Amino acid sequence: MNLWNILYIAIGAFFVYYLLRYRVTIVKFAGEVRVELDKCSWPWDPNQTGLKKYKELRDSTVVVILSVILLAGYVTSCDWILTHLVGTLTGTAILK
């Protein structure tokens, strides 16, 4: 046995010990997570099938992508304008 095998065995033993020691807490936590996930509002209607099921999710994704593109364009425009304005005022303008 080399050092790595001993290390793997020690880590595995610690993992098993941890699971056995805290099994009640882990099971309780998993149950609470399941209860909270049942309370969530999911972005699809469970009664629909096919691609119609994901209509709200798809629409929200499109809104997020368009928002990111518009924000990137705004930030890029402001950066370009401010770079040229400060360059002109300080005499270090980018000549292009």
N, C-alpha and C positions, 0 to 999 in steps of 0.2 A: 504494500500500500504506500502510495506516495502522499505528499502533503495535500494535494488537491482532493483526493478521495476522502481523506480525513475531514477536510473542510466541508465538502459536500454532505457528508454524513452528519457532521455537527449542525450544519444549517438545516438539514432535513429534520433532525431530532428536535431542534428548537422550534421549527414550524409545527411539528406534530404536537409538541408540548403546549405551544401557544393555542392551537386549535382546541385541544382537550381542556385546557384551563378556562378558556373564555367561550366555550361552545354555547352556553346559555345566552350570553350577551350577544354573540354573533347571530344566533337564530332569532333573538328578539329584534335586533337591528334589521335583519332581512325582512321580518314580518312588518315592521313599521315602514320600511321603504315600500313594500308592496301596497300597504294601505294608502300611503301618500301618492303613489303613482296611479292608484285607482281614482283619486280625487282630481287628477290633472285633466285639463281639456286638451285633447289631442287634435292636431290640425287636419283631421279627416273624419268623415262620417262612417262609422263601422258598418252601416247597413248597405253602403254602396260597394260596388265591385269594379275592378278594372282601373283604368287611368282616371276616371271620374272621382275615385276615392281620394286622390291626392290633389284635387283642384286648388284648395286653399293653400296647401303647402307649395305648389308650383307658383301660384300667384304671388305669394309672399316672397319666394325666392327671386322672382323677376323684379319685384319692388326693391329688394335689398341690392341686387346687382346694379340696377339703374341708379340707385342712390349712391353707391360706391363710385360708379363712373362719373356722375355729376360732381361729387365731392372732390374726386381726384382732378377733374378739369378745373374746378374753382381754385383749389390749392396751387395747381401748376400755373394758372394764369396770374394769381396774386404773386407768386414767387418770381415769375418772369418780369412782371411790371415793377415790383419792388427792387429787383436786381438791377434793372436798367435805370430806374429812377435814382437809386443810391449811387450807381456807377456814374451817372451823368453829374450828379451834385458833387461828388468827390473827385471827379476827373479821372476815374479808372473805368470808364465805360467799356463795355464789350463791343468791339467794332465788328459787326456782322451785317 
